[in-house]
Amino acid sequence: MANIDNLNQIAAEVKSCQLCPLYKTATNPVPGNGNANAEILFIGEAPGFNEDQQGIPFCGAAGNLLNQLLLMVGLKREEVFVGNILKHRPPENREPQLDEIAVCTPFLKRQILIIKPKLIVTLGRFSMNYFIPNAYISTVHGKLKEIIWEGVNLFVFPIYHPAAALRNGQMMTALKEDFKRIPEVIKQAKETPSAPLPPPKEETKQESLF
């Protein structure tokens, strides 16, 4: 219950957040949802139109694809946690800006430290670059990366964003092939010894993003 309570506290803070102008144009905050004890955490870029309307991440066409891919590898949506780099929708679905990322990602950091996932699956280049700066998704997608983050080891598995795959047949093929590897990747991550995640902090200094 502690994890649920802590995540609900973050959701409440996101709802009242005015650290960047995005709250002025958004309909609803989208703090993220799912299993508070999930082994896998999926992180996208930012809420889109449907997410903004419902306050739920990945609930439109990209979300339907994500749900289908999860079922393909024997997972249910309620078994994982899904969130985004940004918690409010950028106007017209424009790309996140660096100042927005800087003020919003401390929420994500706290979620990660609470959930303690065995694997983080980044969806698209923005979430990938948050953990793996200067990388190109075209060259690192589908490759498990062990990184040092917040002073501990994390396992990050970059893949294409479902929304991008819906617009590009080659990306769709790559996304499906990468997704099929998730069961073996999570097994590898769980079997590799790593330092435990530290307890969540109220405030965390933002490191370089790119």
C-alpha positions, -999 to +999 in steps of 0.1 A: +000+000+000+029+023+006+038+024-030+003+032-041+000+060-015+033+075-026+024+073-063-010+089-055+008+117-037+029+124-068-003+123-089-018+149-066+013+171-070+012+168-108-024+179-108-016+211-090+018+217-107+024+251-123+061+248-128+059+253-166+032+269-188+018+235-201-008+233-173-025+264-189-033+246-221-038+210-209-072+196-201-060+170-176-026+161-161-014+126-170+008+114-141+010+078-153-007+046-141-004+009-136+010-016-112+027+002-082+051-028-079+057-034-116+088-051-128+086-032-161+081+005-165+073+019-199+081+056-205+069+076-235+073+112-245+043+133-236+005+130-235-014+133-268-050+144-274-067+113-260-044+111-230-050+148-223-088+143-225-088+112-202-058+118-180-045+083-188-013+076-206-014+057-239-052+054-242-055+064-279-044+045-311-008+042-298-021+029-265-042+003-283-011-008-301+009-009-268-018-031-253-017-055-282+021-057-280+019-065-243-006-093-249+017-106-277+044-113-250+020-125-224+017-093-204-014-074-193-015-036-191-024-038-154+009-057-147+031-028-159+034+009-151+031+034-180+042+070-179+057+098-199+086+123-197+061+152-195+029+150-174+009+176-194+003+177-231+023+201-252+001+223-275-006+206-308+015+176-297+047+195-303+080+181-290+090+186-254+112+215-246+143+213-225+130+236-198+098+215-196+117+183-193+139+198-165+110+208-143+088+177-150+112+148-148+117+150-110+082+135-108+093+106-130+125+101-109+104+097-078+081+073-095+111+052-106+125+052-071+092+041-056+083+014-081+119+000-084+113-016-118+136-044-130+135-029-165+127+004-180+114+003-216+118+037-233+093+045-260+108+068-285+139+091-286+129+116-260+126+091-231+156+072-245+178+104-244+167+111-209+185+080-198+210+076-226+221+111-238+233+116-274+222+081-285+203+076-318+173+053-315+179+040-350+211+024-337+203+014-301+167+002-303+162-034-292+195-034-273+196-037-235+216-010-218+229-011-183+235+024-171+244+043-139+215+065-129+211+082-095+242+064-084+228+029-091+225+004-120+194+005-142+185-016-172+171+003-201+156-012-232+150+015-259+123+008-286+104+029-311+074+048-300+041+031-309+028+064-324+058+065-348+053+029-357+017+035-367+030+060-393+060+039-406+059+003-416+096-004-411+094+010-375+063-011-369+083-042-379+112-032-357+089-024-328+073-058-329+106-076-332+120-056-302+089-062-282+092-100-287+126-098-269+111-083-237+106-116-219+143-126-224+154-091-216+136-089-183+150-123-174+185-111-182+180-079-161+166-099-132+195-123-132+222-096-134+232-084-099+229-047-094+229-022-066+194-016-050+176+016-058+178+043-031+147+056-014+128+083-032+139+119-026+117+149-024+139+169-047+166+156-071+190+178-091+185+175-128+214+161-147+224+169-182+198+156-207+217+158-240 
